[in-house]
Amino acid sequence: MAPRTCSLFDGIPAVLEKEFFQTLAESGGTRIERIVSDGQATPDGEWYDQGWDEWVLLISGVATLLFDSASPPLSLKPGDHVMIPAGCRHRVEHTDPDEKTIWLAVHFGGN
């Protein structure tokens, strides 16, 4: 199989009714995913509580993450990344409605 080249900025729908998730690569229990937000946030009262680790890099836009702990909200700008360990409840509090927010997420260490 030959290598292939793609861009994180290609193939993004112009209008997003909900967040756009796309698996870019997957192997041996590790999944690399592109997530595109366009003003979306986690619905009130809902939390992500994953059984695997997730490393997230913000490529473009801005976002605010909230963790179910005593820590303050975490504001992210392009280039910022965060390691979210398995079992760490979190939610997306805010993404910019005027500019698409592009995330690169690496999921690993799952059950």
Phi and psi in degrees as GROMACS dihedral restraints (atoms count N, CA, C in turn):
[ dihedral_restraints ]
;  ai    aj    ak    al  type     phi  dphi    fc
    3     4     5     6     1   -89.7    20    10
    4     5     6     7     1   150.6    20    10
    6     7     8     9     1   -63.4    20    10
    7     8     9    10     1   153.4    20    10
    9    10    11    12     1  -131.4    20    10
   10    11    12    13     1   148.0    20    10
   12    13    14    15     1  -113.7    20    10
   13    14    15    16     1   136.0    20    10
   15    16    17    18     1  -139.9    20    10
   16    17    18    19     1   168.8    20    10
   18    19    20    21     1  -118.5    20    10
   19    20    21    22     1   139.9    20    10
   21    22    23    24     1   -62.8    20    10
   22    23    24    25     1   -18.3    20    10
   24    25    26    27     1   -95.3    20    10
   25    26    27    28     1    -5.7    20    10
   27    28    29    30     1   -86.1    20    10
   28    29    30    31     1   148.0    20    10
   30    31    32    33     1    73.6    20    10
   31    32    33    34     1    21.8    20    10
   33    34    35    36     1   -87.7    20    10
   34    35    36    37     1   124.0    20    10
   36    37    38    39     1   -58.4    20    10
   37    38    39    40     1   143.0    20    10
   39    40    41    42     1   -66.2    20    10
   40    41    42    43     1   -37.4    20    10
   42    43    44    45     1  -120.5    20    10
   43    44    45    46     1   130.5    20    10
   45    46    47    48     1  -120.2    20    10
   46    47    48    49     1   110.2    20    10
   48    49    50    51     1   -72.2    20    10
   49    50    51    52     1   -31.6    20    10
   51    52    53    54     1  -142.0    20    10
   52    53    54    55     1   170.8    20    10
   54    55    56    57     1   -58.4    20    10
   55    56    57    58     1   147.6    20    10
   57    58    59    60     1  -106.4    20    10
   58    59    60    61     1   121.0    20    10
   60    61    62    63     1  -114.2    20    10
   61    62    63    64     1   133.0    20    10
   63    64    65    66     1  -142.4    20    10
   64    65    66    67     1   122.5    20    10
   66    67    68    69     1   -76.2    20    10
   67    68    69    70     1   123.4    20    10
   69    70    71    72     1   -93.9    20    10
   70    71    72    73     1   -33.8    20    10
   72    73    74    75     1  -158.6    20    10
   73    74    75    76     1   150.9    20    10
   75    76    77    78     1  -153.1    20    10
   76    77    78    79     1   132.9    20    10
   78    79    80    81     1  -167.5    20    10
   79    80    81    82     1   136.9    20    10
   81    82    83    84     1    53.1    20    10
   82    83    84    85     1    39.4    20    10
   84    85    86    87     1    84.3    20    10
   85    86    87    88     1     5.0    20    10
   87    88    89    90     1  -115.0    20    10
   88    89    90    91     1   135.3    20    10
   90    91    92    93     1  -129.5    20    10
   91    92    93    94     1   130.8    20    10
   93    94    95    96     1  -107.2    20    10
   94    95    96    97     1   128.0    20    10
   96    97    98    99     1  -132.0    20    10
   97    98    99   100     1   141.8    20    10
   99   100   101   102     1  -100.6    20    10
  100   101   102   103     1   132.6    20    10
  102   103   104   105     1  -123.1    20    10
  103   104   105   106     1   132.5    20    10
  105   106   107   108     1  -121.5    20    10
  106   107   108   109     1   125.2    20    10
  108   109   110   111     1  -114.2    20    10
  109   110   111   112     1   149.2    20    10
  111   112   113   114     1  -138.3    20    10
  112   113   114   115     1    63.2    20    10
  114   115   116   117     1    91.4    20    10
  115   116   117   118     1    -2.5    20    10
  117   118   119   120     1   -74.9    20    10
  118   119   120   121     1   155.5    20    10
  120   121   122   123     1  -142.9    20    10
  121   122   123   124     1   163.3    20    10
  123   124   125   126     1   -64.3    20    10
  124   125   126   127     1   133.2    20    10
  126   127   128   129     1   -55.6    20    10
  127   128   129   130     1   146.4    20    10
  129   130   131   132     1   -51.7    20    10
  130   131   132   133     1   135.3    20    10
  132   133   134   135     1    82.9    20    10
  133   134   135   136     1    -7.5    20    10
  135   136   137   138     1  -100.0    20    10
  136   137   138   139     1   147.0    20    10
  138   139   140   141     1  -135.7    20    10
  139   140   141   142     1   146.8    20    10
  141   142   143   144     1   -84.3    20    10
  142   143   144   145     1   132.7    20    10
  144   145   146   147     1  -141.7    20    10
  145   146   147   148     1    86.0    20    10
  147   148   149   150     1   -92.5    20    10
  148   149   150   151     1   150.6    20    10
  150   151   152   153     1   -92.3    20    10
  151   152   153   154     1    21.4    20    10
  153   154   155   156     1  -145.8    20    10
  154   155   156   157     1   161.6    20    10
  156   157   158   159     1   -78.2    20    10
  157   158   159   160     1   150.8    20    10
  159   160   161   162     1  -140.1    20    10
  160   161   162   163     1   125.2    20    10
  162   163   164   165     1  -105.5    20    10
  163   164   165   166     1   128.3    20    10
  165   166   167   168     1  -125.0    20    10
  166   167   168   169     1   133.3    20    10
  168   169   170   171     1  -118.3    20    10
  169   170   171   172     1   128.3    20    10
  171   172   173   174     1   -87.0    20    10
  172   173   174   175     1   118.9    20    10
  174   175   176   177     1   -88.5    20    10
  175   176   177   178     1   -45.4    20    10
  177   178   179   180     1  -149.4    20    10
  178   179   180   181     1   162.2    20    10
  180   181   182   183     1    83.8    20    10
  181   182   183   184     1  -164.5    20    10
  183   184   185   186     1  -137.5    20    10
  184   185   186   187     1   155.4    20    10
  186   187   188   189     1  -154.0    20    10
  187   188   189   190     1   156.6    20    10
  189   190   191   192     1  -127.0    20    10
  190   191   192   193     1   127.1    20    10
  192   193   194   195     1  -106.6    20    10
  193   194   195   196     1   145.4    20    10
  195   196   197   198     1  -123.3    20    10
  196   197   198   199     1   134.3    20    10
  198   199   200   201     1  -110.3    20    10
  199   200   201   202     1   143.9    20    10
  201   202   203   204     1   -77.9    20    10
  202   203   204   205     1    67.6    20    10
  204   205   206   207     1  -156.5    20    10
  205   206   207   208     1  -172.7    20    10
  207   208   209   210     1   -78.4    20    10
  208   209   210   211     1    -5.2    20    10
  210   211   212   213     1   -72.8    20    10
  211   212   213   214     1   148.8    20    10
  213   214   215   216     1   -71.7    20    10
  214   215   216   217     1   164.6    20    10
  216   217   218   219     1   -55.5    20    10
  217   218   219   220     1   148.4    20    10
  219   220   221   222     1  -107.6    20    10
  220   221   222   223     1   112.6    20    10
  222   223   224   225     1   -88.5    20    10
  223   224   225   226     1   130.2    20    10
  225   226   227   228     1  -117.1    20    10
  226   227   228   229     1   142.3    20    10
  228   229   230   231     1  -127.9    20    10
  229   230   231   232     1   167.5    20    10
  231   232   233   234     1   -51.3    20    10
  232   233   234   235     1   133.0    20    10
  234   235   236   237     1    97.4    20    10
  235   236   237   238     1   -19.7    20    10
  237   238   239   240     1   -74.2    20    10
  238   239   240   241     1   143.3    20    10
  240   241   242   243     1  -138.2    20    10
  241   242   243   244     1   156.7    20    10
  243   244   245   246     1  -144.0    20    10
  244   245   246   247     1   141.1    20    10
  246   247   248   249     1   -99.3    20    10
  247   248   249   250     1   120.9    20    10
  249   250   251   252     1  -111.2    20    10
  250   251   252   253     1   107.1    20    10
  252   253   254   255     1   -71.2    20    10
  253   254   255   256     1   156.0    20    10
  255   256   257   258     1   -52.4    20    10
  256   257   258   259     1   139.1    20    10
  258   259   260   261     1    81.5    20    10
  259   260   261   262     1     0.6    20    10
  261   262   263   264     1   -88.9    20    10
  262   263   264   265     1   103.2    20    10
  264   265   266   267     1   -66.0    20    10
  265   266   267   268     1   132.3    20    10
  267   268   269   270     1  -151.4    20    10
  268   269   270   271     1   165.4    20    10
  270   271   272   273     1  -151.0    20    10
  271   272   273   274     1   156.2    20    10
  273   274   275   276     1   -89.6    20    10
  274   275   276   277     1   115.2    20    10
  276   277   278   279     1   -83.9    20    10
  277   278   279   280     1   -32.7    20    10
  279   280   281   282     1  -159.8    20    10
  280   281   282   283     1   140.1    20    10
  282   283   284   285     1  -135.2    20    10
  283   284   285   286     1   156.2    20    10
  285   286   287   288     1   -68.6    20    10
  286   287   288   289     1   122.3    20    10
  288   289   290   291     1   -77.0    20    10
  289   290   291   292     1   -11.3    20    10
  291   292   293   294     1  -100.6    20    10
  292   293   294   295     1    -8.4    20    10
  294   295   296   297     1  -146.6    20    10
  295   296   297   298     1   134.6    20    10
  297   298   299   300     1   -64.2    20    10
  298   299   300   301     1   135.8    20    10
  300   301   302   303     1  -100.2    20    10
  301   302   303   304     1   120.4    20    10
  303   304   305   306     1  -111.3    20    10
  304   305   306   307     1   125.1    20    10
  306   307   308   309     1  -112.6    20    10
  307   308   309   310     1   148.3    20    10
  309   310   311   312     1  -117.6    20    10
  310   311   312   313     1   119.7    20    10
  312   313   314   315     1  -117.8    20    10
  313   314   315   316     1   136.4    20    10
  315   316   317   318     1  -117.6    20    10
  316   317   318   319     1   117.8    20    10
  318   319   320   321     1  -103.3    20    10
  319   320   321   322     1   131.4    20    10
  321   322   323   324     1  -159.3    20    10
  322   323   324   325     1   168.2    20    10
  324   325   326   327     1    71.6    20    10
  325   326   327   328     1    23.6    20    10
  327   328   329   330     1   -80.8    20    10
  328   329   330   331     1   166.4    20    10
